Amino acid sequence: MSQDESEARRPWRELGLTDHEYRLIADGLGREPNWTELGMFSVLWSEHCAYKHSRLLLRQLPSQGRRVLQGPGENAGVLDIDEPVALAVRIESHNHPSFVEPFQGAATGIGGIVRDILAVGARPVALLDSLRFGDPASPLTRYLFGGVVAGIASYGNSIGVPTVGGEVVFAPVYQYNPLVNVMCLGLVSRHRLMKGQAAGPGNALLLVGSPTGRDGIHGAGLLASRTFDDRAAEMRPAVQVGDPFMEKTVIEACLEALETGAVVGLQDLGAAGLTSACAEAAARAGTGVEIDISLVPRREPGMTPFEVMLSESQERMLLVIEKGREEEVLGVFRRWDVPATMIGRVTGGGTFRVRDGDRVAAEVPASLLASGSPAYTPPQEEPEEAARARAQDPAAVPVPAEEAFPAILEKLLALPGVASKEWVFTQYDHMVQINTVVAPGADAAVLRLKGTSRGIAVCTDGNGRWCWLDPRAGGAAAVAEAARNVACVGAEPIGLTNCLNFGSPEDAGVMWQFARVIEGMAEASRELGAPVTGGNVSFYNQTGKQAVYPTPVVGMVGLLGDVARVVTPGFRRAGDMVVLLGPPLRPDTDRGWQGLGGSEYLAAWHGMVAGQPPIPHFKAERALIALLVQAAREGILASAHDVSDGGLAVALAECCFAAAPAGGCLDAARPASTPADGVLLGVEVDVPAAGVRPDALLFGESTGRVVASCRPGDWPRLDHLSRAVGVHVQPVGWVRGESLSLGVSGRVLVDVPVARLWDLWRESIPRLVAGHDPAPP
């Protein structure tokens, strides 16, 4: 198009590019781009692909460590686990597609993250899902919640990858911007570790998998990189459509093709489709590529070069094949009946040339397209509303009357965000591949490494409410809690991936939150020795002026020396001691809030999202992790459970519930003859007040605390270990009876049959799905 024509129409704005960005493109090319080229730049220079507002800040995150074999920049991070195989880790968001079309949005999120793991040559072995929804009583939330869970179950179950964990949180700020973050783990032979590089001029480019359609066009540019408005439903065509059965055969065929040794590069076709796969692979290798899109198999007639290059049709991979060995690899795909087509070659010189038969449809420098976008440092300013909420006076919150404490606990346990997620995870196959040792419901899932006694622990964590009140503390707490959770099952944290969900980066308040969250996460990752192997940033989770809570989701992985020593949260047997590990609450801790700031209790009972949330103490966290790992190794813990949402009272109730066979925790280590099989165990606990208000003691959420139990005979060793590593340990009660009995300095404030609490906790989500008010009567 001519410059005058372009200036008159400014078509780049329709594609999400600014005038400044358009000029950079034209200057880089030395001419005006044509329509296909403009479309290609619009997706690769979108916020979703280019990280324009975040990549300078992300450099603060530590990404190196003795176990990091591959860090950020490739399709997935890879960690050394002291085995012939390495562990691939990756998390992604599919937020906007899941709001527009919840089933397909969530399903294709699974497909995409699995292909990211496949792209480093790994076999996918586990999935986790971290989900956020709005008001649980809203019909819209029920529609989104049901659709997302069904989409995850349909795709994950069909491809035979177990879904072993995750979280589900509800809060009104996610009403029109649900978050759907999906994490995948894979195992890869160290000598087969692949990179998404188009290396070696002359090597062939092989496109495999589903034919290309018009689904997903503009997915990265217009769907993922803009805020929502009331036209969201019109974006449905931008959501991809998944075919899990094709995905399964693509996985198997690609893994077999790698065994030939003829594959020198492997790249997923995800966001921005063929454009990103070719451009990024060429840019990483410092080469160029030339493809002929007339050869690309299509399922719709009349597709233009623009549509072929921007399509995000699912279940497609790009392989770079050593010149002369093309037929060897094609034979593998024929055996698996997976479509595979040679579409071009690697070239020298760095040009990405797109032919449509004899005609050149696009010709751009691969590096300009893949990594030439501008990086912005927009203004930052602390949001006034959150600052006011954080500064509220804790003395204004009245201590409830003693007779209200049972009702508070019942209300907390029935909150959909706290209640049992059995309705969710029983729809997922968490046993396929038969490596699952601890399934959904525990602090972390555990997978056995086949052929060894060792295991991998994995969890996802993140508290958006805390991050809204104090983003730096909240970001640090997300890392600390995730590390604590894998330690609770006995695993040493070794690395993490993250998914950072925020509102519009063009909002100074959002960027202030983002910068502070990164600072907190970076400090916590360094202090706890868990480097960041990669991740994902999802901006524009915002409708109008309403942004989601700043929500970093941490996917932490840990190594377990012996899965036979795994520790789970449920009490094992009557007569065991109950102990509280970690710093005791004091009147002067947490700036006077004693763990109530940003708590579930404060929000649910007092209707307040306010106060200073807990700030992690890294020295204490490191000591607690060391204690949990060593105690598990020695087999002296009967159970361990992190104190988090709802505080000590909720944690104790969950320990009672997890003792029941239907309590949600697959506990392979539990002796079959214990009373726990078929019995809800009760607990009697009394905590000294020491000047702390009783509601803070029972419902405060101070970090760095774990409820554990042990045989009385193991107590001396646990006490010795705790002193040796510098962890405060406090015996607080016994596993006995059939009630949850909680006292503060000798006064019993809660005494409720565990069976009643279990019913409230277990039935909340089913009542929500059925359209009933999830709150208890």
C-alpha positions in Angstrom: 0.0 0.0 0.0 1.2 3.5 -0.6 2.2 5.7 2.3 -0.7 8.2 1.6 -3.1 5.3 1.6 -1.7 3.9 4.8 -1.8 7.2 6.6 -5.4 7.7 5.5 -6.6 4.3 6.6 -4.1 3.7 9.5 -5.0 0.0 9.3 -2.3 -0.9 11.9 -4.5 0.6 14.6 -7.2 -2.0 13.7 -4.6 -4.6 14.3 -3.5 -3.2 17.7 -0.3 -1.4 16.7 0.4 2.2 17.6 1.5 4.8 15.2 5.0 4.8 16.8 5.2 1.0 16.4 4.1 1.2 12.8 6.8 3.8 12.0 9.4 1.5 13.6 8.3 -1.4 11.4 8.4 0.8 8.3 11.8 2.1 9.2 13.1 -1.4 9.9 11.9 -2.7 6.5 12.9 0.5 4.7 9.4 0.6 3.1 5.7 0.3 4.0 4.6 -3.2 5.0 2.0 -4.9 3.0 -1.2 -6.3 4.6 0.2 -9.7 5.3 3.4 -8.3 6.8 1.4 -5.9 8.9 -0.6 -8.7 10.3 2.5 -10.7 11.1 4.0 -7.7 13.0 0.7 -7.1 14.8 0.7 -10.5 16.4 4.4 -10.8 17.2 4.6 -7.2 18.4 1.5 -7.7 20.5 1.8 -7.5 24.3 1.0 -11.2 24.5 4.0 -12.2 22.3 6.5 -9.3 22.7 6.2 -8.5 26.5 6.6 -4.8 25.6 5.7 -3.6 29.1 7.2 -6.4 31.2 10.4 -7.7 29.8 12.7 -5.1 31.3 11.3 -5.7 34.8 11.4 -9.5 34.4 15.2 -9.4 34.2 15.1 -9.0 38.0 14.0 -12.6 38.4 16.8 -15.0 39.1 17.0 -17.6 36.4 20.3 -19.3 37.0 21.1 -22.1 39.4 22.9 -25.4 39.6 19.8 -27.3 38.5 18.8 -25.0 35.7 19.6 -26.7 32.4 17.4 -24.4 30.4 16.0 -21.1 31.5 13.7 -18.4 30.1 13.6 -17.9 26.3 12.8 -21.4 25.1 9.4 -23.1 25.0 9.9 -24.5 28.6 12.4 -24.4 31.4 14.3 -27.6 32.2 15.7 -28.7 35.5 18.3 -31.2 36.5 16.9 -33.9 38.8 20.0 -36.0 39.1 18.6 -38.6 36.7 19.2 -39.6 33.1 16.0 -37.7 32.4 15.5 -34.0 33.1 12.3 -32.2 34.2 10.6 -29.7 31.8 8.3 -27.1 33.4 6.0 -24.4 32.0 2.9 -22.5 32.9 0.6 -20.4 30.6 -2.5 -18.4 30.8 -5.6 -18.8 28.6 -7.7 -16.2 30.4 -9.4 -14.2 27.7 -10.3 -17.2 25.5 -11.8 -18.9 28.5 -14.1 -16.0 29.2 -15.2 -15.7 25.6 -15.7 -19.5 25.2 -15.0 -21.3 28.5 -14.9 -24.9 27.2 -12.7 -24.4 24.2 -10.7 -21.7 25.9 -9.7 -23.9 28.7 -9.3 -27.0 26.6 -7.0 -25.4 24.1 -5.0 -23.9 27.0 -4.2 -27.5 28.0 -3.3 -28.3 24.4 -1.0 -25.3 24.1 0.9 -25.9 27.4 1.4 -29.6 26.5 2.9 -28.7 23.2 5.3 -26.2 24.9 6.6 -29.1 26.9 6.7 -31.4 23.8 8.8 -28.7 22.1 11.8 -29.3 24.3 11.5 -33.0 23.5 9.8 -34.0 26.7 6.9 -36.4 27.3 4.2 -34.6 29.2 3.5 -36.3 32.6 1.4 -34.0 34.7 -1.0 -31.0 34.5 -2.1 -28.5 37.1 -4.7 -25.8 36.8 -4.8 -22.5 38.8 -8.3 -20.9 38.3 -9.9 -17.7 39.5 -13.6 -16.9 39.1 -16.0 -14.1 40.2 -19.0 -14.1 42.5 -19.8 -17.7 43.2 -23.5 -17.0 43.5 -23.6 -15.5 40.0 -25.1 -17.5 37.0 -22.2 -16.1 34.9 -19.7 -17.6 37.3 -21.5 -21.0 37.3 -21.4 -21.0 33.5 -17.7 -20.1 33.3 -16.7 -22.4 36.1 -18.6 -25.4 34.7 -17.3 -24.7 31.2 -13.7 -24.3 32.1 -13.6 -27.4 34.3 -15.3 -29.4 31.6 -12.8 -28.2 29.0 -9.8 -29.1 31.1 -11.3 -32.5 31.9 -12.2 -33.2 28.2 -8.8 -32.3 26.8 -6.5 -33.6 29.6 -8.3 -36.9 30.0 -8.3 -37.5 26.2 -4.6 -37.0 25.8 -3.8 -39.2 28.7 -1.9 -36.7 30.9 -3.0 -36.7 34.5 -4.2 -33.5 36.2 -2.7 -33.8 39.6 -3.3 -30.4 41.3 -4.0 -26.7 41.1 -6.3 -24.3 42.9 -9.7 -22.7 42.5 -10.4 -19.2 44.0 -13.4 -17.0 43.9 -13.6 -13.2 44.3 -15.8 -10.5 42.7 -12.9 -8.8 40.9 -12.6 -11.8 38.6 -16.3 -11.6 37.6 -15.6 -10.5 34.0 -12.0 -11.6 33.9 -11.6 -15.2 35.0 -8.1 -16.5 35.2 -7.3 -19.9 33.7 -3.6 -20.7 34.2 -2.4 -24.2 33.2 0.9 -25.8 34.1 2.6 -28.9 32.6 5.5 -31.0 33.6 7.4 -33.3 31.3 10.4 -35.7 31.3 13.1 -35.5 28.7 16.2 -37.6 28.1 19.1 -35.2 28.7 20.7 -36.2 25.3 17.4 -35.5 23.5 16.8 -31.9 24.9 15.5 -29.9 22.0 15.5 -26.2 21.2 13.0 -24.2 19.1 15.7 -23.2 16.6 15.8 -23.3 12.8 19.5 -24.0 12.6 21.4 -25.1 9.5 20.7 -23.5 6.1 19.3 -26.0 3.8 17.5 -28.0 6.5 13.8 -28.7 5.8 10.8 -27.2 7.6 8.1 -29.8 8.3 4.6 -28.7 9.4 2.8 -31.5 11.2 -0.7 -32.0 12.7 -4.1 -30.5 12.1 -4.9 -28.6 8.9 -5.0 -24.9 9.2 -8.3 -23.1 9.6 -9.5 -19.6 10.4 -9.9 -20.3 14.1 -7.7 -18.3 16.4 -6.9 -15.5 14.0 -6.1 -12.4 16.1 -5.9 -14.5 19.3 -2.6 -13.0 20.4 -3.2 -9.5 19.1 -6.8 -8.6 19.6 -8.0 -11.1 22.2 -5.1 -11.5 24.6 -3.6 -8.0 24.3 -6.6 -5.8 24.9 -9.0 -5.1 27.7 -12.6 -6.5 27.5 -15.7 -4.5 26.8 -19.3 -5.5 26.1 -18.3 -6.9 22.7 -16.5 -9.8 24.2 -19.0 -12.3 22.6 -18.0 -11.0 19.2 -14.5 -12.3 19.8 -15.6 -16.0 19.8 -14.1 -16.6 16.4 -10.7 -15.7 17.8 -10.9 -18.7 20.2 -9.2 -21.9 18.8 -11.0 -25.2 18.6 -9.2 -28.2 20.1 -8.9 -31.8 18.9 -7.2 -33.8 21.7 -7.1 -37.0 19.8 -5.0 -35.3 17.1 -2.8 -33.9 19.9 -2.2 -37.4 21.3 -1.0 -38.7 17.9 1.1 -35.6 17.3 2.8 -36.1 20.7 3.6 -39.8 20.0 4.7 -39.1 16.4 7.0 -36.2 17.4 8.6 -38.2 20.2 9.3 -41.1 17.9 10.6 -38.7 15.2 13.1 -37.3 17.8 14.5 -40.8 18.2 15.7 -40.8 14.6 18.2 -38.1 15.4 17.2 -36.2 12.3 15.3 -33.5 14.0 17.5 -30.5 14.8 14.7 -28.1 16.0 11.1 -28.3 17.3 8.7 -25.5 17.8 5.0 -25.3 18.9 2.6 -23.4 16.8 0.8 -21.5 19.6 0.1 -17.8 19.8 0.6 -16.2 16.4 0.7 -19.6 14.7 3.0 -20.1 11.8 4.3 -16.6 12.0 5.7 -16.9 15.5 6.9 -20.5 15.0 9.0 -19.6 11.9 10.2 -16.2 13.0 11.2 -17.2 16.6 12.9 -20.4 15.5 14.9 -18.4 12.9 15.7 -15.6 15.2 17.0 -17.9 17.9 19.3 -19.6 15.4 20.4 -16.4 13.6 19.1 -17.7 10.3 16.3 -17.0 7.9 13.5 -19.2 6.6 11.6 -19.5 3.4 8.2 -21.2 3.3 5.5 -21.7 0.6 2.1 -21.4 2.2 0.4 -22.8 -0.9 1.7 -26.1 0.5 0.0 -25.6 3.9 -2.9 -28.1 4.3 -6.1 -26.2 5.0 -9.5 -27.1 6.1 -11.2 -24.0 4.8 -11.1 -22.9 1.1 -10.1 -19.4 0.1 -7.8 -18.6 2.9 -5.6 -15.5 2.3 -1.9 -15.4 3.1 -2.8 -13.1 6.0 -5.2 -15.7 7.4 -2.8 -18.6 7.0 0.1 -16.8 8.7 -2.1 -15.6 11.6 -4.2 -18.7 12.2 -3.8 -20.3 15.6 -5.3 -23.6 14.7 -4.4 -26.1 17.3 -2.4 -29.3 17.3 0.4 -28.2 15.0 4.1 -28.4 15.4 7.0 -27.2 13.2 10.1 -29.6 12.9 13.4 -28.6 11.5 14.8 -31.7 9.7 18.4 -32.4 8.7 18.8 -32.0 5.0 18.7 -35.3 3.2 16.8 -37.1 6.0 13.3 -35.8 5.3 11.9 -39.1 4.1 13.1 -40.8 7.3 11.0 -38.4 9.4 8.1 -38.3 7.1 7.8 -42.1 7.4 7.3 -41.8 11.2 4.4 -39.4 10.7 2.8 -41.7 8.0 2.9 -44.6 10.5 1.0 -42.5 13.0 -1.4 -41.2 10.4 -0.5 -37.6 11.3 -0.5 -35.1 8.4 3.0 -33.8 7.7 4.1 -31.5 4.9 7.4 -30.0 3.9 6.7 -26.3 3.6 10.1 -24.7 3.2 13.8 -24.5 4.1 16.1 -22.8 6.5 18.1 -20.1 4.7 21.1 -17.9 5.5 20.9 -14.1 5.7 18.2 -13.8 8.3 15.2 -13.1 6.0 11.8 -14.6 6.7 10.3 -15.0 3.2 6.7 -16.2 2.7 5.7 -17.4 -0.7 2.3 -18.2 -2.0 3.2 -20.3 -4.9 5.2 -18.1 -7.3 4.3 -14.9 -5.5 6.1 -13.4 -2.5 3.5 -12.6 0.1 5.8 -11.3 2.8 9.6 -10.7 3.2 10.8 -9.4 6.5 13.9 -9.7 8.7 13.2 -12.6 11.1 15.0 -10.8 14.0 13.0 -7.6 13.5 9.7 -9.6 13.6 10.6 -11.8 16.5 12.6 -9.5 18.8 12.5 -6.0 17.3 9.5 -4.6 19.2 10.0 -1.7 21.5 10.2 -2.1 25.3 8.2 0.4 27.3 8.7 1.8 30.8 5.3 3.3 31.5 4.7 5.5 34.6 4.0 3.8 37.9 1.9 5.1 40.7 0.5 3.3 43.8 -3.3 3.0 43.6 -4.9 5.1 46.3 -7.7 2.7 47.1 -5.3 -0.1 47.9 -3.0 2.1 50.0 -6.0 3.3 52.0 -7.2 -0.2 52.6 -3.8 -1.4 53.7 -3.5 1.5 56.2 -6.8 0.8 58.0 -6.6 0.7 61.8 -6.8 -2.9 63.0 -8.2 -1.7 66.3 -11.4 -0.9 64.4 -12.1 -4.6 63.8 -14.1 -5.9 66.8 -13.3 -9.2 68.3 -16.4 -11.4 67.9 -18.2 -12.8 70.9 -17.0 -16.2 72.0 -20.2 -17.9 70.9 -19.7 -16.7 67.3 -16.5 -18.7 66.8 -18.1 -21.9 65.7 -20.2 -20.0 63.1 -17.1 -18.2 61.8 -15.4 -21.5 61.2 -18.4 -23.0 59.5 -18.7 -20.0 57.3 -15.0 -20.2 56.3 -15.1 -23.9 55.5 -18.1 -23.3 53.3 -16.5 -20.6 51.3 -16.1 -21.9 47.7 -12.5 -20.8 47.7 -11.8 -22.8 50.9 -14.2 -25.7 50.5 -13.4 -29.1 49.1 -12.6 -29.1 45.3 -13.6 -32.7 45.0 -16.3 -31.8 42.5 -13.6 -30.3 40.3 -10.8 -32.8 40.5 -12.9 -36.0 40.4 -13.7 -34.9 36.8 -10.0 -35.1 36.0 -8.1 -38.3 35.5 -5.2 -38.0 38.0 -4.1 -41.6 37.8 -3.4 -42.1 34.1 0.3 -43.0 33.5 0.2 -44.5 37.1 2.9 -42.3 38.5 0.7 -40.4 40.9 1.6 -40.9 44.6 -0.3 -37.9 46.1 -3.2 -36.6 44.0 -5.2 -33.4 44.2 -6.2 -32.2 47.7 -2.8 -32.2 49.5 -0.4 -29.3 49.9 1.4 -30.6 46.8 0.9 -33.4 44.3 3.6 -36.1 44.2 4.7 -38.1 41.2 6.9 -41.2 41.3 9.9 -41.2 39.0 9.6 -44.6 37.3 12.3 -47.1 38.0 13.5 -45.2 41.1 12.3 -44.6 44.6 12.4 -40.8 44.1 9.6 -38.4 43.4 8.6 -35.0 42.1 6.4 -32.7 44.1 4.5 -29.8 42.4 2.0 -27.2 43.4 0.6 -23.8 42.4 0.0 -20.9 44.7 -0.8 -17.2 44.6 -2.9 -14.8 46.8 -4.3 -11.9 44.7 -5.9 -10.2 47.7 -2.6 -9.9 49.4 -0.9 -8.6 46.3 -3.6 -5.9 45.9 -3.0 -4.7 49.4 0.8 -5.0 49.3 2.2 -6.4 46.0 5.8 -6.8 47.1 4.8 -8.8 50.2 2.2 -10.7 48.2 4.6 -11.6 45.4 7.2 -12.8 48.0 4.5 -14.7 49.9 3.4 -16.6 46.8 6.9 -18.0 46.3 7.3 -18.7 50.0 4.0 -20.5 50.3 4.6 -22.6 47.2 8.1 -23.6 48.6 6.5 -24.5 51.9 3.8 -26.6 50.3 6.3 -28.9 48.4 8.3 -29.1 51.6 5.2 -30.2 53.5 5.1 -33.4 51.5 8.9 -33.8 52.2 10.4 -32.4 49.0 13.2 -29.9 48.5 12.1 -26.9 46.4 14.3 -26.7 43.3 12.8 -24.3 40.9 9.6 -22.5 39.8 7.7 -21.1 36.8 5.2 -18.3 37.1 2.2 -16.8 35.4 1.7 -13.1 36.1 -1.9 -12.0 35.7 -2.6 -8.2 35.8 -4.8 -5.5 34.4 -3.8 -3.0 31.7 -0.2 -2.1 31.6 -1.3 1.3 30.3 -2.6 2.0 33.8 0.1 3.5 36.1 -1.4 1.7 39.1 -1.2 -1.7 37.5 2.4 -1.1 36.5 3.2 -0.1 40.1 1.7 -3.3 41.3 3.5 -5.4 38.6 6.9 -3.9 39.5 6.5 -4.5 43.2 5.3 -8.1 42.7 8.4 -8.8 40.6 10.6 -7.3 43.3 9.0 -9.5 46.0 9.2 -12.6 43.8 12.8 -12.0 42.9 13.8 -11.6 46.5 11.9 -14.7 47.6 13.3 -16.8 44.8 16.9 -15.8 45.6 16.4 -16.3 49.3 14.8 -19.7 49.0 17.1 -21.0 46.3 14.3 -21.6 43.7 15.3 -20.0 40.4 12.6 -19.0 37.9 12.9 -21.2 34.8 10.4 -19.1 32.7 6.8 -18.2 32.8 4.1 -16.0 31.2 2.8 -12.5 31.6 -0.9 -11.9 31.0 -1.9 -8.3 31.0 -5.2 -6.7 30.1 -7.2 -8.8 32.5 -9.5 -5.8 32.9 -13.0 -4.8 31.9 -13.5 -1.1 31.8 -11.8 0.4 34.8 -12.1 -2.9 36.8 -8.9 -4.8 36.8 -8.4 -8.2 38.5 -6.3 -8.4 41.7 -2.6 -8.5 40.7 -2.3 -12.3 40.7 1.0 -14.0 40.3 0.6 -17.7 40.2 3.7 -19.7 41.2 4.2 -23.2 40.0 6.8 -24.8 42.3 8.6 -28.1 41.8 10.5 -30.1 44.4 12.5 -33.3 44.6 11.6 -36.1 47.0 14.3 -38.6 48.0 12.0 -41.5 48.7 8.3 -41.5 47.9 7.7 -44.1 50.6 8.5 -41.3 53.1 6.0 -38.9 51.6 4.0 -36.8 54.2 0.4 -35.9 53.6 -2.0 -33.5 55.4 -4.4 -35.9 57.0 -4.2 -37.0 60.6 -3.2 -40.7 60.7 -4.4 -42.1 64.0 -5.9 -41.2 67.4 -3.4 -40.6 70.0 -0.9 -38.7 67.8 0.5 -35.3 69.1 -0.4 -32.2 67.2 2.3 -29.6 66.9 2.6 -26.1 65.4 5.8 -25.5 63.5 6.9 -21.9 62.8 7.0 -18.6 64.6 4.3 -18.1 67.2 2.0 -15.1 66.9 3.0 -12.1 69.0 1.0 -8.9 69.7 3.6 -6.8 67.9 4.0 -8.9 64.7 2.7 -8.1 61.3 2.3 -4.4 62.2 -0.4 -5.2 64.7 -2.6 -7.2 62.4 -1.4 -10.5 63.8 -2.1 -12.3 60.5 -5.6 -10.8 59.9 -4.6 -8.4 57.1 -6.0 -9.5 53.8 -7.4 -12.7 55.4 -10.4 -14.8 54.4 -11.8 -14.2 57.9 -11.6 -10.5 57.6 -13.3 -10.6 54.1 -16.0 -13.1 54.9 -16.9 -12.2 58.5 -16.2 -8.4 58.6 -16.7 -7.6 54.9 -13.2 -6.0 54.7 -10.4 -6.4 52.3 -7.9 -4.4 54.4 -4.8 -4.4 56.5 -1.2 -5.3 56.0 -0.9 -8.8 54.7 1.9 -11.0 56.2 5.4 -10.4 55.1 7.5 -13.6 54.8 10.6 -14.0 56.9 13.0 -15.8 54.7 15.4 -17.1 57.3 12.5 -18.7 59.2 11.1 -20.1 55.9 14.4 -21.7 55.0 14.7 -23.3 58.4 11.1 -24.6 58.3 11.7 -26.1 54.8 14.9 -27.8 56.0 13.0 -29.2 59.1 10.1 -30.6 57.0 12.5 -32.2 54.5 14.7 -33.8 57.1 11.7 -34.9 59.3 10.1 -36.6 56.3 13.4 -38.2 55.4 13.6 -39.7 58.9 9.9 -40.7 58.9 9.0 -38.9 62.1 6.1 -36.9 60.8 2.6 -38.5 60.6 1.2 -35.5 58.8 2.0 -31.9 57.8 -0.2 -29.1 56.4 0.5 -25.5 55.7 -1.5 -22.8 57.6 -3.0 -20.6 54.9 -6.5 -19.6 53.8 -8.7 -19.5 57.0 -5.8 -19.8 59.4 -5.1 -22.4 62.0 -8.7 -23.4 62.5 -9.3 -24.2 58.9 -6.0 -26.0 58.6 -6.8 -28.3 61.5 -10.3 -29.0 60.1 -8.6 -30.0 56.8 -6.3 -32.3 58.6 -9.3 -34.0 60.1 -11.1 -34.2 56.7 -8.0 -35.5 54.9 -7.9 -38.5 57.3 -11.2 -39.7 55.6 -10.9 -41.8 52.5 -13.2 -39.4 50.6 -11.4 -36.4 51.9 -9.6 -35.7 48.6 -6.1 -36.9 49.3 -4.7 -40.0 47.7 -2.4 -41.1 50.4 -0.4 -44.1 49.2 1.8 -44.1 52.3 -1.1 -44.6 54.7 -1.1 -48.0 56.4 -4.3 -49.9 55.4 -5.1 -50.9 59.0 -5.2 -47.5 60.6 -8.4 -46.1 62.0 -8.2 -43.3 59.5 -9.7 -45.6 56.9 -13.4 -44.9 57.2 -13.3 -42.6 60.3 -13.3 -38.9 60.5 -10.7 -38.2 63.2 -11.2 -35.4 65.7 -8.7 -33.1 67.3 -8.4 -31.2 70.6 -6.1 -28.2 70.5 -5.4 -25.3 72.9 -3.2 -22.4 71.9 -1.8 -20.0 74.4 -3.1 -16.4 73.8 0.2 -14.6 74.8 -1.6 -11.3 74.3 -2.9 -12.1 70.8 -6.6 -11.7 70.1 -8.3 -15.1 69.8 -9.7 -14.5 66.3 -6.1 -13.9 65.1 -4.9 -17.0 66.7 -7.5 -19.2 65.1 -8.2 -17.4 61.8 -5.0 -15.3 61.1 -2.9 -16.2 58.1 0.6 -15.4 59.2 3.0 -17.1 56.9 5.7 -19.7 57.7 3.5 -22.0 59.9 2.7 -25.7 59.5 0.4 -28.0 61.5 2.0 -31.4 61.9 1.4 -34.5 63.9 3.6 -37.3 65.1 3.6 -40.3 67.4 4.4 -39.4 71.0 7.5 -41.5 70.7 8.8 -39.4 67.8 8.3 -36.1 69.6 11.8 -36.0 71.3 13.4 -36.4 67.9 11.2 -33.8 66.2 11.9 -31.4 69.1 15.6 -32.0 68.7 15.5 -31.5 64.9 13.5 -28.3 65.3 15.9 -26.8 67.8 18.9 -27.8 65.6 17.6 -25.9 62.6 16.1 -23.0 64.6 12.4 -23.6 64.1 10.0 -22.9 66.9 7.9 -26.0 67.6 4.9 -25.9 70.0 2.8 -28.9 71.0 -0.8 -27.7 70.9 -3.0 -30.8 71.3 -3.9 -34.4 70.4 -5.7 -36.3 67.7 -8.7 -37.8 69.5 -12.4 -37.8 69.6 -14.8 -37.0 66.8 -15.0 -33.2 67.3 -12.9 -30.3 66.3 -12.2 -28.7 69.7 -10.3 -25.4 69.6 -9.3 -23.5 72.7 -7.3 -20.4 73.5 -5.5 -20.4 76.9 -7.9 -23.0 78.3 -11.2 -21.5 77.0 -12.8 -23.7 74.4 -14.1 -21.5 71.6 -15.1 -24.1 69.1 -16.4 -27.6 69.7 -18.2 -29.0 66.6 -18.5 -32.5 65.3 -16.1 -33.1 62.5 -18.8 -34.8 60.5 -20.9 -31.6 60.5 -17.9 -29.5 59.3 -17.1 -32.0 56.7 -20.5 -31.8 55.2 -20.4 -28.0 54.9 -16.9 -28.2 53.4 -17.6 -31.0 51.0 -21.0 -29.9 49.8 -20.3 -26.3 49.1 -19.1 -26.6 45.5 -21.9 -29.1 44.5 -24.4 -26.6 46.0 -22.8 -23.8 44.0 -22.9 -25.8 40.8 -26.6 -26.7 41.5 -27.4 -23.0 41.8 -27.9 -22.8 45.5 -26.3 -20.3 47.8 -23.0 -21.9 48.9 -23.1 -20.2 52.3 -24.2 -22.4 55.2 -27.7 -21.9 56.7 
